[in-house]
Amino acid sequence: MPKQSKLDDFLPYLMNRLVARMNQNLAEKLRAQGYTFQNWRILAVLAAFEHVNLTELTEATVIPQPSVSRNVASLERKGLLKRRGGAKDSRFVEIKLTPHGRAAYRKMLALALEEHRAAMKGVSGSDSKRLHRTLQRMMANRNVTLPAK
């Protein structure tokens, strides 16, 4: 790694600090509503990508597979999602939100959007779009993918 004149000049450090703080703030708000941050990540992915399998869910949430499995079982017991054998291969379990899960997701989304707005305060629309495009380019450079829609 090249020597940095200041740690704050190192983009991955800044990104990590920001994301960690935003996630911490959101986790506190979710906890007050009876949810966990991992619940949010799982329901958010399921809301965006209907009928994903466990492998895709693990990849998209960036949560270790054993934790995803435990969370999925817990969320299913609470009636927030359903699992079923895959249409093409019964070894692959498809997971989807229930209406109750979609309602819980909408409540969590409101909290996440509140945190996003707080972080973006004072950032122009054009800067926001440029940041979004830049992050997408960086993700592509590092082969970070999301499940197919």
N, C-alpha and C positions, 0 to 999 in steps of 0.2 A: 504494500500500500504506500503510495507517495506520502511524504510528510505533509501534514496540514499545518498551515500557519495558525489556524484556530479550529477547534472542533466544530464550531458553528458554521464553518465553511464547507463541511462535509455533508452533502445532501442526504445520504442514508441516515445519518445521525439525526438530522432535523426531522426527516420524515418519521422516523421511529418515535422520537419524542412527542411529536404532534399526535400521531395515531394512538400512542399509549395513553396520552392525556384524554383524548376524545373518547377512547374506549372505556377508560376508568370512569369518566363522568357519566357516560351512558349506562355503564354497569350499575352504578349507584342508583340511577333513576329506575332502571329495570328492577333492581332488587326491591325497591320501595313498592313496586307493583306486583311482586311475587314471582318474577321471572329472573333467569340468569342470562348472562351475556351469550353463553353458548346456545340457549334457547332462541335468542334473537337471531343469531347467525344461521341457525338451522331453518327457522321459519322464514327468514328473509330469502334464503336460497330457494326454498320450496315455493314461495310466492312468485318468484321470478322465473323458475324453471319447473313446470309441472312434471310429475312422474319421473323423478330422478332416482337412480339406484344409489345404494350405500357408498359405492366407490366414488361416484360423481359428487355426492353430498360431502364426503370426506375431503375431496380435493377442493371444492368450491368454498367450504367453510374454513379451511385450513385448521381443522381440529383433528387430532389423532383418531384413527378409526375406532379403537375401543371406546373412547369418550363419545364419539358420534353414536355408536351402537347403544350405549347406555342412555344417552339423551333421547334418542329416537324411541326406545322402549318406554321411557318415562313420559314423553310427550304423547305417545299413543295411549297409555293408561289414562292420561288426563283428557283424552278425546280431541287433541289438537291436530293429530295426523293419523293416517292409515297406511298400513303396509300391506302389500299383496305380491304374490308371485308374478314375475315378469311374464308378459304375453308371449315372448319368443323363447325364453329360457327360464324355467322355474327356479334355477339356482340364483338368479338375480332378482332381488326384491325391489319393487318399485315403491316409492314413498310419495304421498301427496297430502296436502292440507285438507282438513275437514272444514266445514263452515265455521265451527268454533275456533279452529286454528287460524283461519283467515281473519276473524274478528280480533283475536289476540295479536296477530301480526300487525293489524292496522293500529292498535293501541301502541305497540312497540315502535312502529314506524314514526308515529307522531313524536315520540321521545327522541328518536334518532335524527329526525329532521330538525328538531329544536337544537340539538347539539351541532349539527352541520351548519345551521344558520348562524349560531354563535361563533363558530370558527371562521366563517366566511365574511363576517362583519367587516365592512370597509373594502372588500375586494370587488372590483368592477365586474360586470357581466363578461366583458371581453377577456379580462384576466382569468376569470373562472373557466371560460371555454378553453382558453389556451392551456391552463393547468390540466384540465381534463384530457385534452388531446396529448399533452406531453406525457402524462401518466400512462395513457393507453399505449403510446409508443414505447415507453420504458418496459411495460408489461410484455409487449410483443417481443422486444429485444431479449427478454429473459424467458420467453416461452411460457408465460403465465396465461393460462387459458381458463375459460368458464365452460360449464356444460352447454351443449347446443340447445337452442330454444325449440 
